[in-house]
Amino acid sequence: MKRTVRSAAALVLAALLVATAACSSEPEVAAGPAVVPPPSTLVEEGELTYGVAATFPPFEYKDGTDLTGFDVDMAESLAGYMGLTPAPLDVDFDGLIPALGGQRIDVINSAMYINEERSTQVDFVPYLVVGEALLVPKGNPAGITTIPDDLSGKTIAVTRGAIGETYMNEFNTELEAKGLAPMTVMTLPTNQDALLAVTSGRADGFDTSTPGAAYTLTERPDSFDIAGTFALGTQIGIAVRKGDTETKAAIEASLRKLVDDGTYAELIERYNLPPESSLFAGAGAAPDPGTED
């Protein structure tokens, strides 16, 4: 499902163009009856406004001007269970938590890794398990086979806001402890920038999520290989404001519906996520999505 995404700047412009809203070329998805009570603290009545940084395929990315991906389709369903219309707001990744705290969005739905630092700022509803993969040029010309030792002296691209930068810095600490030269960590704005850095020879590899790597190999099998994987078993989740138990409960209940009716499994298959990405045991009765392993 493709969605027209609103940028933060576009919201200001939209306020000046309310009179022309009826002339929109793409109608909003009509909300059906609620099977899960929606939270009472929505930013916009009748809408689930979610923040997304649309640079992380296959989770959220632009197809022309349309927003698509696993998280986008998931939000469509979650909002539907609550009788709401999904309303994505495109925000730089670093701005997502401030946007949530500033009441500009109801939730963050952007493949956000759950870690201790973020958990002091927001509460999470986990929904997938992922790992990290190192994408390299086809044929692995740099000969990277052992991680992290073979990263010594190499240049590795990461995307801003992703957990890869943290892992690469930790690997540098390990390399230096072994007396090996550290790698150069190249932080870039988007996945597309990082992939270009690899294909142009500016970087020897790109650290991305395992689903992201699988997506890239599907789209560009003649350009990339996976040199290795690591840090498997990391959860990603939908973030709500710290202490917002009402919204958290509504998202958890909607996620249960998503799992129980088979939509969750369909989305994993649709976006070619590895089967081990599923946080839940099968597509039927699921453990409590609000409970982390």
C-alpha positions in Angstrom: 0.0 0.0 0.0 1.3 3.4 -1.0 0.5 6.5 1.1 1.0 10.2 0.4 3.3 11.4 3.2 3.2 14.8 4.9 6.4 16.5 5.8 6.7 18.8 8.8 6.8 21.8 6.6 3.8 20.6 4.6 1.7 20.7 7.8 2.2 24.4 8.0 1.3 24.9 4.4 -1.7 22.6 4.8 -3.1 24.9 7.5 -3.2 27.7 4.9 -4.9 25.5 2.3 -7.8 23.9 4.2 -10.3 25.5 1.8 -8.8 23.5 -1.1 -8.7 20.1 0.7 -11.7 18.8 -1.1 -9.8 19.1 -4.4 -7.1 16.7 -3.4 -6.2 14.3 -6.2 -5.7 11.3 -3.8 -8.6 10.6 -1.4 -7.7 9.5 2.2 -8.3 5.9 3.2 -11.7 5.8 4.8 -11.7 4.6 8.4 -14.0 1.7 9.2 -15.6 0.8 12.5 -13.3 0.4 15.5 -12.7 -3.0 16.9 -10.1 -1.6 19.3 -10.9 1.6 21.3 -8.6 4.4 20.1 -6.7 6.6 22.5 -8.4 9.8 23.7 -5.2 11.9 23.2 -4.9 11.9 19.4 -3.1 14.8 17.8 -5.9 15.0 15.2 -9.3 13.5 15.8 -10.0 10.5 13.7 -6.4 10.0 12.7 -3.4 8.0 13.8 -0.6 10.5 13.2 2.7 8.6 13.1 6.3 9.9 12.6 8.4 8.1 10.0 11.9 8.7 8.5 11.3 7.4 5.0 14.8 6.3 4.2 14.9 2.7 5.5 13.7 0.2 2.9 11.9 -2.2 3.2 10.4 -0.6 6.3 9.6 2.9 5.0 10.8 4.5 1.8 9.6 6.7 -1.1 8.3 5.3 -4.4 8.3 8.6 -6.3 6.3 10.9 -3.9 4.4 8.0 -2.3 5.4 6.3 1.0 5.5 2.6 1.1 7.0 -0.3 3.1 6.3 -2.8 5.9 5.8 -0.1 8.5 3.5 1.9 6.3 1.2 -1.1 5.6 1.3 -2.1 9.2 0.2 1.4 10.3 -2.7 1.2 7.8 -3.9 -1.9 9.5 -3.3 -0.8 13.1 -5.1 2.5 12.4 -8.0 0.5 10.8 -8.5 -1.7 13.9 -9.0 1.6 15.9 -11.3 3.1 13.3 -8.7 5.7 12.5 -7.2 7.0 9.3 -3.4 6.6 9.1 -1.6 10.0 8.7 2.2 9.7 8.2 4.5 12.6 9.0 7.9 12.5 7.4 10.6 13.6 9.9 14.4 13.3 9.9 15.2 10.3 12.1 16.9 12.5 14.8 13.7 14.6 15.0 11.3 11.7 15.7 11.6 11.5 19.5 11.4 15.4 19.8 8.3 15.3 17.5 6.7 12.7 19.8 7.5 14.6 22.9 6.2 17.8 21.4 2.8 16.3 20.7 3.2 16.6 16.9 2.7 12.9 16.4 0.9 10.1 18.3 3.5 7.4 17.8 6.8 6.7 16.1 6.6 4.0 13.5 10.0 3.9 11.8 11.8 0.7 12.4 13.3 2.2 15.6 15.7 -0.1 17.5 14.9 -0.5 21.2 17.8 0.3 23.4 18.4 1.6 26.9 18.9 5.2 26.0 15.7 5.5 23.9 13.8 3.6 26.6 14.4 6.4 29.1 12.6 8.8 26.7 9.8 6.7 25.2 7.9 3.5 25.8 8.0 0.8 23.1 5.7 -1.8 21.7 8.1 -4.3 20.0 7.0 -5.9 16.7 10.0 -7.3 14.9 13.4 -8.9 15.6 16.3 -8.0 13.3 20.1 -8.1 13.1 22.9 -6.3 11.3 24.4 -7.3 7.9 27.4 -5.9 6.1 26.7 -5.2 2.4 29.8 -5.2 0.2 30.3 -4.8 -3.6 29.6 -7.9 -5.6 32.5 -10.4 -5.2 33.6 -8.8 -1.9 36.8 -7.2 -3.4 38.0 -6.1 0.1 37.9 -9.7 1.3 35.9 -9.0 4.4 35.0 -12.4 6.0 35.8 -12.0 9.7 33.9 -9.3 11.6 35.3 -7.1 13.1 39.0 -8.0 12.4 38.7 -7.6 8.6 37.2 -4.2 9.0 40.5 -2.8 10.2 41.6 0.0 8.0 38.4 -0.2 5.9 35.8 2.5 5.3 32.3 1.4 6.4 29.2 3.4 5.6 26.3 3.7 8.1 23.1 5.8 8.1 22.5 8.6 10.5 20.2 7.5 13.3 20.6 3.8 12.7 22.2 1.5 15.3 25.0 0.7 12.9 27.1 3.7 13.9 27.1 2.4 17.5 28.2 -1.1 16.5 31.0 0.2 14.2 32.3 2.4 17.0 32.2 -0.6 19.4 34.1 -2.6 16.8 36.7 0.1 16.6 37.3 -0.2 20.3 37.8 -4.0 19.9 40.2 -3.4 17.0 42.3 -1.0 18.9 42.4 -3.3 21.9 43.9 -6.0 19.5 46.4 -3.5 18.2 44.7 -3.2 14.9 44.0 0.0 13.0 40.4 1.2 13.4 38.0 1.5 10.4 36.7 4.8 9.1 33.0 5.1 9.9 31.3 7.1 7.2 27.9 8.4 8.4 25.5 9.3 5.7 21.9 10.7 5.6 20.1 7.8 3.8 20.4 4.2 2.7 20.6 5.4 -0.9 23.6 7.6 0.0 25.3 4.6 1.7 24.7 2.2 -1.2 26.1 4.8 -3.6 29.2 5.2 -1.4 29.8 1.4 -1.8 29.1 1.2 -5.5 31.3 4.3 -6.2 34.2 2.9 -4.2 34.2 5.5 -1.5 33.2 2.8 1.1 34.2 -0.8 1.4 30.9 -1.8 2.9 27.6 -0.7 4.4 26.2 -1.8 7.7 22.4 -2.1 7.5 19.6 -4.3 9.0 19.2 -7.9 7.9 15.8 -7.1 6.3 17.4 -4.1 4.6 20.2 -6.2 3.3 17.8 -8.9 2.0 15.7 -6.2 0.3 18.8 -4.7 -1.4 19.9 -8.1 -2.7 16.5 -8.7 -4.1 16.5 -5.3 -5.9 20.2 -5.3 -6.9 21.6 -8.9 -6.9 24.3 -8.0 -9.4 25.7 -5.2 -7.3 26.0 -6.4 -3.7 26.9 -9.4 -1.5 26.5 -9.9 2.2 29.9 -10.3 3.9 28.5 -11.3 7.2 25.8 -10.8 9.9 26.0 -10.0 13.6 24.0 -8.6 16.5 21.1 -10.9 15.7 18.0 -10.7 18.0 17.6 -6.9 18.3 14.0 -5.8 18.7 12.5 -2.8 16.9 9.3 -1.2 18.1 6.6 1.4 17.8 7.3 4.2 20.3 4.8 6.1 22.3 5.2 9.0 24.8 6.8 7.9 28.1 4.0 6.9 30.5 1.3 7.1 27.8 -0.3 3.8 28.9 -3.6 4.5 27.0 -1.9 4.8 23.5 0.5 1.9 24.3 -2.5 -0.4 25.2 -4.3 0.6 22.0 -1.3 -0.2 19.9 -0.7 -3.5 21.7 -4.3 -4.6 21.2 -4.2 -3.6 17.5 -0.9 -5.5 17.1 -2.6 -8.6 18.6 -5.3 -8.3 15.9 -2.7 -7.9 13.2 -1.0 -11.1 14.3 -4.1 -13.1 14.9 -5.8 -12.3 11.6 -2.7 -13.3 9.6 -1.9 -9.8 8.4 1.5 -9.7 10.2 2.6 -12.9 8.5 1.4 -11.5 5.1 3.5 -8.4 5.6 6.6 -10.3 6.4 6.2 -12.4 3.2 5.2 -9.3 1.1 8.4 -7.4 2.0 10.7 -10.5 1.9 11.7 -10.2 5.5 13.6 -13.2 6.9 11.3 -15.6 8.7 13.3 -15.1 11.9 12.2 -11.4 11.9 8.9 -12.5 13.4 8.6 -11.6 17.0 5.7 -13.9 17.5 5.2 -17.7 17.4 3.2 -18.3 14.3 0.3 -16.3 12.9 -2.3 -17.5 15.4 -2.3 -17.0 19.1 0.5 -14.7 19.9 2.4 -13.7 23.1 1.6 -10.3 24.5 3.2 -7.8 22.1 3.8 -5.5 25.0 6.1 -8.0 26.6 9.8 -8.0 25.6 11.7 -11.2 25.6 
